[in-house]
Amino acid sequence: MKNVLVVSYSQSGQLADIVGALSRPLAEAGVRVHHEPLRPEPDFPFPWPFFAFLDVFPESARLEPRPNRPLALAPEAAFDLVILAWTVWYLSPAQPVTAFLQSVEGKCLLAGKPVVSVVACRNMWLCAFDVLRELVTEAGGRLVDHVALTDEAPAFATFITTPRWMLTGRRDRFLGLPPAGVDARQIEGAARFGVALADALARDKEKRGQPMLEGLRAVKVAPHLVLSERAGRRAFRFWSGFVRRCGRAGQRRRIPALMLFVLYLIVMIATVVPLNLVLQRLAAPLLARRVAALVRHYEQPSGAGNARMTAHE
Ligand SMILES: Cc1cc2nc3c(=O)[nH]c(=O)nc-3n(C[C@H](O)[C@H](O)[C@H](O)COP(=O)(O)O)c2cc1C
């Protein structure tokens, strides 16, 4: 019997639903699934008070997370495969996931293990995935697959619906905009990854260090976001450093710096982001090769192909 460890952190329950859909076929196939939800100490609020939502920015971007409570399982527990289900906070992995990957316990559990990454977020996971890949490697794990599920509503809509959801807990239709988050069809569809993993485990494929989720449309990389995200990450590096110099997490004296950061974000979203998209379109022939190479990079290891979709639908 194969043993799979699922590590996750979900606030609203969206990622928890995806983990549920993906784990069910594994359990049905006789795989022993151990689920370990991460528990920060103290936990982050949901819905978020406005300043708490902003206040996690510097430490998320700088990979200096709040620690988690000890795990329920022994760090020396042995697993055949680890599924790491995570979300994105400010273009970086959410703090509880970073804390897990940096912890002695996390490193012990991941050492030498094949790791499947599953991210669910608004739509900007590329830079965070670079970070996650590095943290998994530093922890001694081998990242063999990556699945990304995102909110498929237009970006201008999710700029409104995602913060509304995070700050009020409400994700329903609003001002004619679609509901926030990953839609139910995609969440249920995550079961195909569980079916494919169960099949791969039955054939010992996890031992080969090769992807097991190819041909299942595991990721879809939006070419227009590739360069924007990189620019955003550079800006976040500057701003997180600036806010940090003004005070530590939770200190009131960094509120003015956080307000400046919000102002910057609003101006960027209203002006530079649309301008950048127009410029990218105009410069498309010059940028095409670089963007195509980056898209290929982010599609690794599981790929965007759909050759095996019918077998799993
Ligand atoms: C503080 C914070 C920052 C976030 N930043 C991003 C981001 O940079 N990119 C993105 O695509 N989603 C971002 N999100 C959305 C999350 O990735 C995720 O979709 C959402 O929190 C729901 O996940 P849950 O299962 O934990 O409820 C952010 C959410 C929070 C709470």
The ligand as an ORCA input file, in Angstrom:
! r2SCAN-3c Opt
* xyz 0 1
  C      -2.608     38.331      1.536
  C      -3.000     37.708      0.217
  C      -2.264     38.002     -0.922
  C      -2.602     37.401     -2.153
  N      -1.808     37.639     -3.253
  C      -2.055     36.974     -4.413
  C      -1.170     37.124     -5.524
  O      -0.139     37.815     -5.477
  N      -1.466     36.449     -6.681
  C      -2.591     35.666     -6.782
  O      -2.806     35.109     -7.859
  N      -3.435     35.472     -5.734
  C      -3.187     36.110     -4.545
  N      -4.014     35.911     -3.450
  C      -5.142     34.949     -3.542
  C      -4.709     33.593     -2.944
  O      -3.654     33.041     -3.692
  C      -5.851     32.559     -2.876
  O      -6.427     32.376     -4.109
  C      -6.921     32.963     -1.922
  O      -6.332     33.389     -0.734
  C      -7.901     31.822     -1.626
  O      -7.208     30.709     -1.098
  P      -7.685     29.871      0.188
  O      -7.921     28.463     -0.273
  O      -6.557     29.950      1.187
  O      -8.910     30.529      0.686
  C      -3.723     36.521     -2.232
  C      -4.469     36.267     -1.072
  C      -4.112     36.835      0.143
  C      -4.919     36.482      1.370
*
